[in-house]
Amino acid sequence: MASLKHLRAALLTLLLGASALLAHATPSATEGQLIDTLIQRVAKMSSMVFLRNGSEYNAADAAKHMQAKYDHFKKELVTAEDFIARCASHSEMTGQAYRVKLHDGAVRDASEFLNGELRALRQGTKKSSS
């Protein structure tokens, strides 16, 4: 029974330590550049409409909103995927998912769309560094 108590204490210490590290995490230079590029890419998508909390926003306004959330949550993020999940996929206030309306009228989850854009950026980075 004593070893179970020690195991629980060790796990709790490990979890608290990991939480403390993540609380002060920030994206690496490479991940930060990917996030900045993703935000800039969004800003240039003039034919796209972003749907947030029941309202429509143009690409420039959506990018400004993402940038503001990124600036606020930066210390809690490590990867560009973290940025999408925390800053660009749902409302912190309502919990509603963000959506995008494409030029052809199709509506997709912003998370799905932005993760696709991120994959394309990562593939481009890999190709250019080869």
N, C-alpha and C positions, 0 to 999 in steps of 0.2 A: 504494500500500500504506500509506503514511503517513497518508493521509486516512481509511482504514478504521480505523486505530489511534485516530485522534482522534475518530472517530465513536463507536467503542466506549467510549472514555474518557468522552465527553460523555453517552452513554446511561447508563453506570454512575453517573456523578455525579448525573444526573437521578433515577434510580431510588433512590439512597441518600437524596437530598434528600426525595423523596416519602415514603419509608419513615419518615424522621425526623419529618416533619410528621404523618403518620398515627399515629405512636407517641404523640403528645401531643394527639391529637384528642379532643374530647368533643362530645356532642350539643349542638346549639343549644338555646336555651330552648324553642323550639317543638317540636323533636324530643324533648327531655327530657320535656316535658309529655305528648306522645303516648305515650311509653314508660311514664310513671307511670300514665296513664289506662288503658293496655292491661293493666298489672299489676293495677290495681284492678279492672278488668273481669273478669279471670281469677279474682280472689279471690271475686267475687260469684257465680260460676257453680256454685252448690251441687249442681246435678244432674249435673255433669260429673266424670269420673274421668280423672286424668292418669296415663299409663303411662310409667314411667321405669325403665330398667334392670331390667325384669321385675317391678317392684312397682307397686302402685296407690297413688295419692295423691289426697286431696281437693283441691278448688280452692284453699282457703286455704294448704295446705302447698305446692302447686305455685307459687302466687304468691310465697310466702316464698323458695322456691328460686330463682325467676327474679330476685327482688330482690337476693338475695345474689350471684348471678352478675353481674347488672348492676353492682352496687357494685364488684365485683372487676375487671370488664373495661371500665368506663366510659371510661377514657382511650383505649381502642382503637376506640371506636364513634363514628360520626358521625350515622347515621340510625336510625330505628325499625326499618327493615329489617335493619340491622346487628345491632341488639339481638336480633331474632328469630333470625337466622342464628347468632349467637354464644352467646346465653344461653338461648334458649327452644326450640331445635329438636333438640338432640342432647346426649348426654353427652360431656363433655371426657375422662372417664376411659375409657369403653368405646367411644365413637364411635357407640353405638346411637342411632337416631332416637327422639325423644319422640313419643308418640301420645296422642290424646285419645279417650275413649269418651263419646259423646254420650248424652243421656237416652233416645234410641230404641235404643241398643245399637250403633249404627254406630261404627266406629273409623276415625279419620283421622290423618294425620300432623299433629303439632302445628304444624309450619311452615306447612303449607297452611291450617290452621284459623286460626292467629294472623295470617297475612297477610290473610286474609279479614276478620278483625275490624279490622285496621289500615286496610284499604281503607274499611270502613264509618266508622271514626273520621275518616279524612281527608275523606271525602265530607261528613260532618256538619260538619266544620270549615269546609269551603268554603261550604256552604249557610248556615251561621250568620254568616259574614263577608261575605256578598253583600248 
